[in-house]
Amino acid sequence: MAKTKIKPGFHRLLIIPHDKQTEKNGVIIPAQSRDWGQIGVVTAIGDGVTFCKEGDTVIYGNYLGIEITYEGQVYIMLYDRELYGLVEKD
């Protein structure tokens, strides 16, 4: 993962959202239509973030944070308290 030039403030983090679709009972659900939240990868964190680190996959709520487009890449910046959880890797 490339290092971003954006440095979030103290309790904020920067996420690259997944745009992959999920399947439920054979029905494909686009990422933007999920009612339970979004999944993304943390690319940068502020100095006050302790819950996660860069490279972690996290779950966060729909309509939270702000969307930023920088150098052609879409990011979501939000507070660490707005995370629902971490996706653990096997």
Gaussian input, Z-matrix of N, CA and C with variables (Angstrom, degrees):
# hf/3-21g

backbone

0 1
 N
 C     1     B1
 C     2     B2     1     A1
 N     3     B3     2     A2     1     D1
 C     4     B4     3     A3     2     D2
 C     5     B5     4     A4     3     D3
 N     6     B6     5     A5     4     D4
 C     7     B7     6     A6     5     D5
 C     8     B8     7     A7     6     D6
 N     9     B9     8     A8     7     D7
 C    10    B10     9     A9     8     D8
 C    11    B11    10    A10     9     D9
 N    12    B12    11    A11    10    D10
 C    13    B13    12    A12    11    D11
 C    14    B14    13    A13    12    D12
 N    15    B15    14    A14    13    D13
 C    16    B16    15    A15    14    D14
 C    17    B17    16    A16    15    D15
 N    18    B18    17    A17    16    D16
 C    19    B19    18    A18    17    D17
 C    20    B20    19    A19    18    D18
 N    21    B21    20    A20    19    D19
 C    22    B22    21    A21    20    D20
 C    23    B23    22    A22    21    D21
 N    24    B24    23    A23    22    D22
 C    25    B25    24    A24    23    D23
 C    26    B26    25    A25    24    D24
 N    27    B27    26    A26    25    D25
 C    28    B28    27    A27    26    D26
 C    29    B29    28    A28    27    D27
 N    30    B30    29    A29    28    D28
 C    31    B31    30    A30    29    D29
 C    32    B32    31    A31    30    D30
 N    33    B33    32    A32    31    D31
 C    34    B34    33    A33    32    D32
 C    35    B35    34    A34    33    D33
 N    36    B36    35    A35    34    D34
 C    37    B37    36    A36    35    D35
 C    38    B38    37    A37    36    D36
 N    39    B39    38    A38    37    D37
 C    40    B40    39    A39    38    D38
 C    41    B41    40    A40    39    D39
 N    42    B42    41    A41    40    D40
 C    43    B43    42    A42    41    D41
 C    44    B44    43    A43    42    D42
 N    45    B45    44    A44    43    D43
 C    46    B46    45    A45    44    D44
 C    47    B47    46    A46    45    D45
 N    48    B48    47    A47    46    D46
 C    49    B49    48    A48    47    D47
 C    50    B50    49    A49    48    D48
 N    51    B51    50    A50    49    D49
 C    52    B52    51    A51    50    D50
 C    53    B53    52    A52    51    D51
 N    54    B54    53    A53    52    D52
 C    55    B55    54    A54    53    D53
 C    56    B56    55    A55    54    D54
 N    57    B57    56    A56    55    D55
 C    58    B58    57    A57    56    D56
 C    59    B59    58    A58    57    D57
 N    60    B60    59    A59    58    D58
 C    61    B61    60    A60    59    D59
 C    62    B62    61    A61    60    D60
 N    63    B63    62    A62    61    D61
 C    64    B64    63    A63    62    D62
 C    65    B65    64    A64    63    D63
 N    66    B66    65    A65    64    D64
 C    67    B67    66    A66    65    D65
 C    68    B68    67    A67    66    D66
 N    69    B69    68    A68    67    D67
 C    70    B70    69    A69    68    D68
 C    71    B71    70    A70    69    D69
 N    72    B72    71    A71    70    D70
 C    73    B73    72    A72    71    D71
 C    74    B74    73    A73    72    D72
 N    75    B75    74    A74    73    D73
 C    76    B76    75    A75    74    D74
 C    77    B77    76    A76    75    D75
 N    78    B78    77    A77    76    D76
 C    79    B79    78    A78    77    D77
 C    80    B80    79    A79    78    D78
 N    81    B81    80    A80    79    D79
 C    82    B82    81    A81    80    D80
 C    83    B83    82    A82    81    D81
 N    84    B84    83    A83    82    D82
 C    85    B85    84    A84    83    D83
 C    86    B86    85    A85    84    D84
 N    87    B87    86    A86    85    D85
 C    88    B88    87    A87    86    D86
 C    89    B89    88    A88    87    D87
 N    90    B90    89    A89    88    D88
 C    91    B91    90    A90    89    D89
 C    92    B92    91    A91    90    D90
 N    93    B93    92    A92    91    D91
 C    94    B94    93    A93    92    D92
 C    95    B95    94    A94    93    D93
 N    96    B96    95    A95    94    D94
 C    97    B97    96    A96    95    D95
 C    98    B98    97    A97    96    D96
 N    99    B99    98    A98    97    D97
 C   100   B100    99    A99    98    D98
 C   101   B101   100   A100    99    D99
 N   102   B102   101   A101   100   D100
 C   103   B103   102   A102   101   D101
 C   104   B104   103   A103   102   D102
 N   105   B105   104   A104   103   D103
 C   106   B106   105   A105   104   D104
 C   107   B107   106   A106   105   D105
 N   108   B108   107   A107   106   D106
 C   109   B109   108   A108   107   D107
 C   110   B110   109   A109   108   D108
 N   111   B111   110   A110   109   D109
 C   112   B112   111   A111   110   D110
 C   113   B113   112   A112   111   D111
 N   114   B114   113   A113   112   D112
 C   115   B115   114   A114   113   D113
 C   116   B116   115   A115   114   D114
 N   117   B117   116   A116   115   D115
 C   118   B118   117   A117   116   D116
 C   119   B119   118   A118   117   D117
 N   120   B120   119   A119   118   D118
 C   121   B121   120   A120   119   D119
 C   122   B122   121   A121   120   D120
 N   123   B123   122   A122   121   D121
 C   124   B124   123   A123   122   D122
 C   125   B125   124   A124   123   D123
 N   126   B126   125   A125   124   D124
 C   127   B127   126   A126   125   D125
 C   128   B128   127   A127   126   D126
 N   129   B129   128   A128   127   D127
 C   130   B130   129   A129   128   D128
 C   131   B131   130   A130   129   D129
 N   132   B132   131   A131   130   D130
 C   133   B133   132   A132   131   D131
 C   134   B134   133   A133   132   D132
 N   135   B135   134   A134   133   D133
 C   136   B136   135   A135   134   D134
 C   137   B137   136   A136   135   D135
 N   138   B138   137   A137   136   D136
 C   139   B139   138   A138   137   D137
 C   140   B140   139   A139   138   D138
 N   141   B141   140   A140   139   D139
 C   142   B142   141   A141   140   D140
 C   143   B143   142   A142   141   D141
 N   144   B144   143   A143   142   D142
 C   145   B145   144   A144   143   D143
 C   146   B146   145   A145   144   D144
 N   147   B147   146   A146   145   D145
 C   148   B148   147   A147   146   D146
 C   149   B149   148   A148   147   D147
 N   150   B150   149   A149   148   D148
 C   151   B151   150   A150   149   D149
 C   152   B152   151   A151   150   D150
 N   153   B153   152   A152   151   D151
 C   154   B154   153   A153   152   D152
 C   155   B155   154   A154   153   D153
 N   156   B156   155   A155   154   D154
 C   157   B157   156   A156   155   D155
 C   158   B158   157   A157   156   D156
 N   159   B159   158   A158   157   D157
 C   160   B160   159   A159   158   D158
 C   161   B161   160   A160   159   D159
 N   162   B162   161   A161   160   D160
 C   163   B163   162   A162   161   D161
 C   164   B164   163   A163   162   D162
 N   165   B165   164   A164   163   D163
 C   166   B166   165   A165   164   D164
 C   167   B167   166   A166   165   D165
 N   168   B168   167   A167   166   D166
 C   169   B169   168   A168   167   D167
 C   170   B170   169   A169   168   D168
 N   171   B171   170   A170   169   D169
 C   172   B172   171   A171   170   D170
 C   173   B173   172   A172   171   D171
 N   174   B174   173   A173   172   D172
 C   175   B175   174   A174   173   D173
 C   176   B176   175   A175   174   D174
 N   177   B177   176   A176   175   D175
 C   178   B178   177   A177   176   D176
 C   179   B179   178   A178   177   D177
 N   180   B180   179   A179   178   D178
 C   181   B181   180   A180   179   D179
 C   182   B182   181   A181   180   D180
 N   183   B183   182   A182   181   D181
 C   184   B184   183   A183   182   D182
 C   185   B185   184   A184   183   D183
 N   186   B186   185   A185   184   D184
 C   187   B187   186   A186   185   D185
 C   188   B188   187   A187   186   D186
 N   189   B189   188   A188   187   D187
 C   190   B190   189   A189   188   D188
 C   191   B191   190   A190   189   D189
 N   192   B192   191   A191   190   D190
 C   193   B193   192   A192   191   D191
 C   194   B194   193   A193   192   D192
 N   195   B195   194   A194   193   D193
 C   196   B196   195   A195   194   D194
 C   197   B197   196   A196   195   D195
 N   198   B198   197   A197   196   D196
 C   199   B199   198   A198   197   D197
 C   200   B200   199   A199   198   D198
 N   201   B201   200   A200   199   D199
 C   202   B202   201   A201   200   D200
 C   203   B203   202   A202   201   D201
 N   204   B204   203   A203   202   D202
 C   205   B205   204   A204   203   D203
 C   206   B206   205   A205   204   D204
 N   207   B207   206   A206   205   D205
 C   208   B208   207   A207   206   D206
 C   209   B209   208   A208   207   D207
 N   210   B210   209   A209   208   D208
 C   211   B211   210   A210   209   D209
 C   212   B212   211   A211   210   D210
 N   213   B213   212   A212   211   D211
 C   214   B214   213   A213   212   D212
 C   215   B215   214   A214   213   D213
 N   216   B216   215   A215   214   D214
 C   217   B217   216   A216   215   D215
 C   218   B218   217   A217   216   D216
 N   219   B219   218   A218   217   D217
 C   220   B220   219   A219   218   D218
 C   221   B221   220   A220   219   D219
 N   222   B222   221   A221   220   D220
 C   223   B223   222   A222   221   D221
 C   224   B224   223   A223   222   D222
 N   225   B225   224   A224   223   D223
 C   226   B226   225   A225   224   D224
 C   227   B227   226   A226   225   D225
 N   228   B228   227   A227   226   D226
 C   229   B229   228   A228   227   D227
 C   230   B230   229   A229   228   D228
 N   231   B231   230   A230   229   D229
 C   232   B232   231   A231   230   D230
 C   233   B233   232   A232   231   D231
 N   234   B234   233   A233   232   D232
 C   235   B235   234   A234   233   D233
 C   236   B236   235   A235   234   D234
 N   237   B237   236   A236   235   D235
 C   238   B238   237   A237   236   D236
 C   239   B239   238   A238   237   D237
 N   240   B240   239   A239   238   D238
 C   241   B241   240   A240   239   D239
 C   242   B242   241   A241   240   D240
 N   243   B243   242   A242   241   D241
 C   244   B244   243   A243   242   D242
 C   245   B245   244   A244   243   D243
 N   246   B246   245   A245   244   D244
 C   247   B247   246   A246   245   D245
 C   248   B248   247   A247   246   D246
 N   249   B249   248   A248   247   D247
 C   250   B250   249   A249   248   D248
 C   251   B251   250   A250   249   D249
 N   252   B252   251   A251   250   D250
 C   253   B253   252   A252   251   D251
 C   254   B254   253   A253   252   D252
 N   255   B255   254   A254   253   D253
 C   256   B256   255   A255   254   D254
 C   257   B257   256   A256   255   D255
 N   258   B258   257   A257   256   D256
 C   259   B259   258   A258   257   D257
 C   260   B260   259   A259   258   D258
 N   261   B261   260   A260   259   D259
 C   262   B262   261   A261   260   D260
 C   263   B263   262   A262   261   D261
 N   264   B264   263   A263   262   D262
 C   265   B265   264   A264   263   D263
 C   266   B266   265   A265   264   D264
 N   267   B267   266   A266   265   D265
 C   268   B268   267   A267   266   D266
 C   269   B269   268   A268   267   D267

   B1=1.4403
   B2=1.5224
   B3=1.3164
   B4=1.4535
   B5=1.5210
   B6=1.3091
   B7=1.4587
   B8=1.5182
   B9=1.3239
   B10=1.4544
   B11=1.5280
   B12=1.3117
   B13=1.4617
   B14=1.5268
   B15=1.3230
   B16=1.4654
   B17=1.5248
   B18=1.3227
   B19=1.4643
   B20=1.5257
   B21=1.3386
   B22=1.4642
   B23=1.5277
   B24=1.3378
   B25=1.4590
   B26=1.5210
   B27=1.3085
   B28=1.4650
   B29=1.5317
   B30=1.3192
   B31=1.4762
   B32=1.5239
   B33=1.2987
   B34=1.4650
   B35=1.5220
   B36=1.3345
   B37=1.4511
   B38=1.5133
   B39=1.3114
   B40=1.4571
   B41=1.5204
   B42=1.3333
   B43=1.4599
   B44=1.5225
   B45=1.3256
   B46=1.4633
   B47=1.5218
   B48=1.3390
   B49=1.4668
   B50=1.5217
   B51=1.3365
   B52=1.4658
   B53=1.5155
   B54=1.3009
   B55=1.4590
   B56=1.5232
   B57=1.3269
   B58=1.4630
   B59=1.5143
   B60=1.3150
   B61=1.4520
   B62=1.5201
   B63=1.3104
   B64=1.4609
   B65=1.5144
   B66=1.3087
   B67=1.4568
   B68=1.5112
   B69=1.3282
   B70=1.4531
   B71=1.5236
   B72=1.3270
   B73=1.4569
   B74=1.5247
   B75=1.3240
   B76=1.4572
   B77=1.5108
   B78=1.3269
   B79=1.4615
   B80=1.5202
   B81=1.3340
   B82=1.4602
   B83=1.5234
   B84=1.3529
   B85=1.4587
   B86=1.5261
   B87=1.3377
   B88=1.4677
   B89=1.5237
   B90=1.3395
   B91=1.4604
   B92=1.5178
   B93=1.3383
   B94=1.4527
   B95=1.5282
   B96=1.3299
   B97=1.4662
   B98=1.5169
   B99=1.3079
   B100=1.4638
   B101=1.5132
   B102=1.3307
   B103=1.4543
   B104=1.5200
   B105=1.3141
   B106=1.4631
   B107=1.5119
   B108=1.3113
   B109=1.4544
   B110=1.5058
   B111=1.3027
   B112=1.4524
   B113=1.5228
   B114=1.3247
   B115=1.4598
   B116=1.5120
   B117=1.3185
   B118=1.4544
   B119=1.5149
   B120=1.3274
   B121=1.4624
   B122=1.5230
   B123=1.3195
   B124=1.4605
   B125=1.5263
   B126=1.3322
   B127=1.4642
   B128=1.5198
   B129=1.3227
   B130=1.4625
   B131=1.5135
   B132=1.3388
   B133=1.4576
   B134=1.5217
   B135=1.3355
   B136=1.4530
   B137=1.5213
   B138=1.3211
   B139=1.4634
   B140=1.5261
   B141=1.3337
   B142=1.4533
   B143=1.5101
   B144=1.3219
   B145=1.4708
   B146=1.5242
   B147=1.3393
   B148=1.4687
   B149=1.5225
   B150=1.3446
   B151=1.4643
   B152=1.5235
   B153=1.3260
   B154=1.4589
   B155=1.5268
   B156=1.3272
   B157=1.4652
   B158=1.5186
   B159=1.3071
   B160=1.4608
   B161=1.5269
   B162=1.3272
   B163=1.4565
   B164=1.5146
   B165=1.3358
   B166=1.4683
   B167=1.5250
   B168=1.3227
   B169=1.4542
   B170=1.5141
   B171=1.3402
   B172=1.4602
   B173=1.5249
   B174=1.3221
   B175=1.4675
   B176=1.5215
   B177=1.3200
   B178=1.4642
   B179=1.5172
   B180=1.3114
   B181=1.4540
   B182=1.5182
   B183=1.3187
   B184=1.4625
   B185=1.5163
   B186=1.3065
   B187=1.4602
   B188=1.5230
   B189=1.3187
   B190=1.4522
   B191=1.5199
   B192=1.3000
   B193=1.4482
   B194=1.5240
   B195=1.3160
   B196=1.4548
   B197=1.5203
   B198=1.3158
   B199=1.4630
   B200=1.5207
   B201=1.3215
   B202=1.4584
   B203=1.5162
   B204=1.3282
   B205=1.4589
   B206=1.5177
   B207=1.3314
   B208=1.4520
   B209=1.5258
   B210=1.3106
   B211=1.4668
   B212=1.5334
   B213=1.3327
   B214=1.4528
   B215=1.5198
   B216=1.3179
   B217=1.4615
   B218=1.5277
   B219=1.3352
   B220=1.4668
   B221=1.5257
   B222=1.3275
   B223=1.4590
   B224=1.5212
   B225=1.3311
   B226=1.4592
   B227=1.5234
   B228=1.3461
   B229=1.4615
   B230=1.5187
   B231=1.3419
   B232=1.4511
   B233=1.5098
   B234=1.3304
   B235=1.4638
   B236=1.5264
   B237=1.3229
   B238=1.4644
   B239=1.5228
   B240=1.3181
   B241=1.4681
   B242=1.5248
   B243=1.3390
   B244=1.4602
   B245=1.5321
   B246=1.3245
   B247=1.4590
   B248=1.5263
   B249=1.3328
   B250=1.4587
   B251=1.5246
   B252=1.3313
   B253=1.4664
   B254=1.5058
   B255=1.3195
   B256=1.4587
   B257=1.5188
   B258=1.3063
   B259=1.4638
   B260=1.5238
   B261=1.3221
   B262=1.4617
   B263=1.5154
   B264=1.3079
   B265=1.4622
   B266=1.5210
   B267=1.3282
   B268=1.4831
   B269=1.5028
   A1=107.83
   A2=116.08
   A3=121.49
   A4=110.53
   A5=115.97
   A6=121.73
   A7=109.23
   A8=116.86
   A9=121.12
   A10=110.34
   A11=116.13
   A12=121.50
   A13=111.42
   A14=117.43
   A15=121.75
   A16=108.55
   A17=116.73
   A18=121.88
   A19=108.11
   A20=118.59
   A21=121.19
   A22=111.64
   A23=114.91
   A24=121.34
   A25=111.60
   A26=116.51
   A27=124.92
   A28=115.53
   A29=119.12
   A30=121.26
   A31=112.23
   A32=117.17
   A33=120.55
   A34=110.33
   A35=114.30
   A36=119.76
   A37=109.68
   A38=115.14
   A39=123.00
   A40=108.24
   A41=116.29
   A42=122.40
   A43=109.44
   A44=116.28
   A45=120.72
   A46=105.90
   A47=117.18
   A48=119.62
   A49=111.55
   A50=115.17
   A51=120.75
   A52=107.58
   A53=117.52
   A54=119.75
   A55=110.69
   A56=115.32
   A57=119.62
   A58=110.40
   A59=114.92
   A60=121.33
   A61=109.06
   A62=115.83
   A63=120.43
   A64=108.23
   A65=115.46
   A66=120.14
   A67=108.53
   A68=116.05
   A69=121.78
   A70=107.84
   A71=116.63
   A72=122.32
   A73=111.94
   A74=116.25
   A75=120.72
   A76=114.84
   A77=117.91
   A78=122.07
   A79=108.38
   A80=116.84
   A81=121.09
   A82=108.98
   A83=115.14
   A84=121.24
   A85=107.94
   A86=118.28
   A87=119.96
   A88=110.55
   A89=116.74
   A90=121.41
   A91=111.85
   A92=118.41
   A93=120.12
   A94=113.17
   A95=119.06
   A96=122.01
   A97=113.21
   A98=118.11
   A99=119.85
   A100=109.77
   A101=117.42
   A102=119.47
   A103=112.35
   A104=118.45
   A105=120.71
   A106=113.13
   A107=118.96
   A108=119.48
   A109=112.63
   A110=113.90
   A111=122.46
   A112=109.14
   A113=114.95
   A114=121.87
   A115=107.55
   A116=116.15
   A117=119.83
   A118=110.74
   A119=115.01
   A120=122.13
   A121=108.71
   A122=116.60
   A123=122.24
   A124=108.86
   A125=116.47
   A126=120.46
   A127=112.86
   A128=117.55
   A129=121.38
   A130=108.44
   A131=116.15
   A132=120.68
   A133=110.08
   A134=115.31
   A135=121.14
   A136=109.97
   A137=116.05
   A138=121.26
   A139=113.94
   A140=118.56
   A141=121.00
   A142=115.46
   A143=117.83
   A144=121.13
   A145=109.61
   A146=116.38
   A147=120.82
   A148=112.65
   A149=117.18
   A150=121.45
   A151=112.80
   A152=117.47
   A153=120.81
   A154=109.57
   A155=114.65
   A156=120.12
   A157=109.10
   A158=116.51
   A159=120.83
   A160=109.58
   A161=115.65
   A162=121.19
   A163=114.14
   A164=118.01
   A165=121.18
   A166=110.52
   A167=116.11
   A168=121.98
   A169=107.28
   A170=116.17
   A171=121.27
   A172=111.31
   A173=115.10
   A174=122.64
   A175=107.44
   A176=115.40
   A177=120.88
   A178=108.51
   A179=116.39
   A180=121.08
   A181=114.02
   A182=114.31
   A183=119.86
   A184=109.23
   A185=116.57
   A186=123.73
   A187=113.55
   A188=118.42
   A189=121.46
   A190=109.51
   A191=116.13
   A192=121.47
   A193=112.23
   A194=114.75
   A195=120.90
   A196=109.22
   A197=115.27
   A198=120.85
   A199=108.64
   A200=115.59
   A201=122.41
   A202=107.96
   A203=116.78
   A204=121.01
   A205=107.26
   A206=115.96
   A207=121.77
   A208=108.74
   A209=116.16
   A210=123.00
   A211=111.51
   A212=116.09
   A213=121.99
   A214=115.45
   A215=118.54
   A216=122.76
   A217=109.18
   A218=116.91
   A219=121.52
   A220=108.62
   A221=115.63
   A222=122.96
   A223=108.77
   A224=115.47
   A225=122.99
   A226=106.03
   A227=116.82
   A228=120.55
   A229=107.68
   A230=115.39
   A231=119.78
   A232=110.93
   A233=115.89
   A234=121.56
   A235=109.47
   A236=116.07
   A237=120.23
   A238=111.74
   A239=118.53
   A240=121.21
   A241=112.47
   A242=117.91
   A243=121.61
   A244=112.46
   A245=117.64
   A246=120.61
   A247=110.18
   A248=115.48
   A249=120.13
   A250=111.37
   A251=116.34
   A252=118.63
   A253=111.81
   A254=114.05
   A255=123.16
   A256=109.58
   A257=116.88
   A258=121.97
   A259=106.25
   A260=116.70
   A261=120.30
   A262=110.49
   A263=114.71
   A264=121.05
   A265=108.98
   A266=114.98
   A267=119.79
   A268=111.09
   D1=131.07
   D2=-178.81
   D3=-74.16
   D4=144.22
   D5=177.23
   D6=-72.65
   D7=132.36
   D8=179.75
   D9=-88.76
   D10=154.80
   D11=178.71
   D12=-88.89
   D13=-1.12
   D14=-179.57
   D15=-93.75
   D16=127.23
   D17=177.52
   D18=-112.30
   D19=112.85
   D20=179.99
   D21=-67.78
   D22=157.31
   D23=174.83
   D24=-67.64
   D25=-178.26
   D26=-168.03
   D27=-45.57
   D28=-58.42
   D29=-177.04
   D30=-107.64
   D31=25.28
   D32=-179.75
   D33=-108.93
   D34=158.87
   D35=174.90
   D36=-139.51
   D37=157.44
   D38=-177.88
   D39=-112.41
   D40=128.99
   D41=-174.40
   D42=-124.53
   D43=139.70
   D44=166.76
   D45=-95.88
   D46=113.86
   D47=-176.76
   D48=-71.51
   D49=143.53
   D50=171.76
   D51=-74.86
   D52=138.06
   D53=175.43
   D54=-110.48
   D55=14.17
   D56=-179.84
   D57=-71.17
   D58=154.43
   D59=178.03
   D60=-93.24
   D61=153.07
   D62=173.90
   D63=-115.23
   D64=162.10
   D65=-178.93
   D66=-122.01
   D67=133.69
   D68=178.15
   D69=-133.06
   D70=116.59
   D71=-179.45
   D72=54.80
   D73=36.91
   D74=177.66
   D75=84.10
   D76=-2.49
   D77=-179.95
   D78=-102.04
   D79=128.22
   D80=179.67
   D81=-82.74
   D82=127.72
   D83=-179.09
   D84=-113.13
   D85=114.74
   D86=177.43
   D87=-61.09
   D88=149.36
   D89=-177.17
   D90=-54.48
   D91=-40.68
   D92=-176.60
   D93=-74.19
   D94=-6.91
   D95=-179.65
   D96=-102.00
   D97=-2.71
   D98=-179.72
   D99=-67.21
   D100=133.47
   D101=178.23
   D102=-91.19
   D103=-9.67
   D104=-177.51
   D105=-95.81
   D106=-6.38
   D107=177.13
   D108=133.13
   D109=-176.40
   D110=-177.23
   D111=-121.09
   D112=161.85
   D113=177.78
   D114=-122.88
   D115=140.05
   D116=178.70
   D117=-157.07
   D118=173.46
   D119=-179.45
   D120=-111.30
   D121=130.99
   D122=179.51
   D123=-73.18
   D124=125.86
   D125=-179.56
   D126=-109.95
   D127=-20.84
   D128=177.50
   D129=-158.08
   D130=148.24
   D131=179.71
   D132=-133.17
   D133=152.16
   D134=173.42
   D135=-77.82
   D136=167.88
   D137=-175.73
   D138=-65.38
   D139=-22.19
   D140=-177.96
   D141=-92.32
   D142=0.17
   D143=-177.45
   D144=-82.31
   D145=123.71
   D146=179.79
   D147=-120.69
   D148=-14.10
   D149=-174.25
   D150=-74.09
   D151=-30.13
   D152=-176.78
   D153=-144.20
   D154=173.39
   D155=179.24
   D156=-133.63
   D157=169.03
   D158=178.43
   D159=-59.51
   D160=137.12
   D161=-179.23
   D162=96.02
   D163=-14.39
   D164=178.46
   D165=-71.44
   D166=146.26
   D167=172.57
   D168=-95.65
   D169=127.74
   D170=-174.10
   D171=-126.60
   D172=160.45
   D173=174.22
   D174=-113.04
   D175=131.40
   D176=179.66
   D177=-138.41
   D178=162.69
   D179=-174.24
   D180=-78.10
   D181=153.49
   D182=172.76
   D183=-62.46
   D184=148.84
   D185=173.93
   D186=64.95
   D187=20.48
   D188=176.25
   D189=-103.90
   D190=154.74
   D191=176.82
   D192=72.12
   D193=-170.86
   D194=177.60
   D195=-123.73
   D196=144.62
   D197=178.73
   D198=-90.53
   D199=131.48
   D200=179.79
   D201=-125.98
   D202=134.00
   D203=171.40
   D204=-111.44
   D205=120.59
   D206=-177.49
   D207=-135.44
   D208=123.11
   D209=-178.72
   D210=50.85
   D211=41.88
   D212=175.45
   D213=82.08
   D214=-3.01
   D215=-179.41
   D216=-105.30
   D217=135.89
   D218=177.04
   D219=-91.56
   D220=130.91
   D221=177.52
   D222=-125.10
   D223=159.27
   D224=169.62
   D225=-120.73
   D226=127.48
   D227=174.97
   D228=-110.12
   D229=127.52
   D230=-180.00
   D231=-147.88
   D232=169.79
   D233=177.31
   D234=-76.33
   D235=149.56
   D236=178.31
   D237=-61.64
   D238=-30.59
   D239=-179.90
   D240=-69.90
   D241=-12.47
   D242=179.69
   D243=-87.10
   D244=-1.42
   D245=176.92
   D246=-76.82
   D247=140.19
   D248=174.91
   D249=-86.93
   D250=-31.73
   D251=-179.88
   D252=172.02
   D253=-179.89
   D254=178.31
   D255=-105.46
   D256=148.11
   D257=172.46
   D258=-96.28
   D259=114.42
   D260=-177.97
   D261=-79.53
   D262=141.31
   D263=177.95
   D264=-93.91
   D265=146.02
   D266=-179.87
   D267=-71.29

